[in-house]
Amino acid sequence: MAAQLKLEVLTPRRKVLSIETPYVNLPGMLGELGILPEHVPLVTMVDSGILRYEENGQRRSAAVHYGYAQVQGHHVTVLSEMVELGVEIDRRRAQNAEERARETLRRMAAPQSDERARLDKHEAKLRRALIRKQAAE
């Protein structure tokens, strides 16, 4: 059997994953990180994006939203504010969230709106909705 990684994904509320997998792809702050067994030890920030891995021969994905990852030997630990497994995501809800976020952004981008903080918040909501949809596919 090929070498495996122990992948653990945790949020403040729950342990999302604890599995053996041949690889992990993480959304790093400067791009995607590919992790294989015996990767160099690493601690890095995780951006909002898609975490990819394999479970029981099936490709899987999860939407992760900011956090940290530690790689040590054959162990990868991801600590994230929010994680949604692709199989947990309601596509219709993600589509509705995308539409609401886009509409809000259109309204807020009008010249009379100077509320950059609110615009940033809704851009983040849109990004999360798009990532959820991608992870569910």
N, C-alpha and C positions, 0 to 999 in steps of 0.2 A: 504494500500500500504506500502511495506517495505521502510525503510529509504533509501534515495538516497544520493549520493555525487554529488556536483557540480564540474565537471572537466573542467578546462580551460587549454588549451595548446597554448602557444604563442612562436613565434620566433621573431627575430628582424624585419622581413618583414611582418608577418601576424598573425592574430588570427586563429589558425588551428582548434581548437575545443572549444565549449562552450556547454556542454551537462549535463544531469542528468544521472547518472549511479550507479548501486548497488556496484560496486567495481572498483578498479584501481590496476594494477600490474605495478610496475616501475622497470627499470633496475638500481639498485643502484651500487655504486662503489664496494661494498663488496658482492653483490648478489641481488637477486630479492626481492622487497618490496611489500607486499600485503597490500592494504589500504581498509578498510571498514568504513562505517559511524561511527562517534565518535572515530576515531583513535586518539591516543595521538598526541598533536601538535608536528610538526616536520619540520625541514628544512634540506634538504640533497642534496648531489650532485647526479646527474643522469649520468650514464655511457652511452655509445653507446650500444643500444640494442632495445628490443621490449617492447613497452608500450601496455598493454592489458586492455580492458574495454568492457563494454556491452552497446549497443545502440539499443533501441527498441526491446529488447529480442534477439538480434544478437551479438555474440562475434565479436569484432573488434580488430584490432591491428594497430600500427603505428611504423615506424622505427624512433627512436630518437637518436640524436647524441650529447651527452654531454650537461650539463646544471645543473639546480637546480629545486627542487620541494619543495613546502611548503604545509603542511597539517595543517588545522586549522578547527576543528569541522567537518562540512559537506562540506568543500571546499578544493579542491586539485588544486593547480596552478603549472603548469610545464612551466619553461622558458628554452628553448633549442636553441642551435645554428641552428639546422636543424631538421625538422620533416617532415616525409612523411607518409601520411595515406596509409594503405595497399591497399585501392581501387584506389589510385592515382599512384601506382607504376607500371611501364611498365616492365613486367617480362622478356621480351626479352632484353631490355636495361640493366636490372640488371644482366642477364646471361652474356651478352657481357662485362659488366664492370668487372664481376668476372674473366672471361677468360683473359682479358687484364691485370688485376692486378696480376693474377697468373703467366702469362708469364713474366711480368716485374720483379716480385719477383724472378723467376727462373734465369733470366739474371743477376739480381743484386746480387744474392747470390753467383755468381761465384767468385773464389778466387781473381781475379783482382779487384773486386769492394769493396772498403772500405767506400762507401758512406752510412753510417748508417742512416743519416737523411733522405735520399731519400728512403731507404728501409723502414723506419718507416712510411713515408708518404704513400707508396704504400700498406703496410700492413693495414693501416687505411682504405684505399680505398677498399681493399678486404673485410675487416670487414663490412663496410657500405653496400657493394654489397650483401654480404651474409644475412645481417639483412634485407635489402630491400626485398630479395627473400622470407625470412621467414615471413615477415609481409604481403606480398601479398598472402600468402597461406591461 
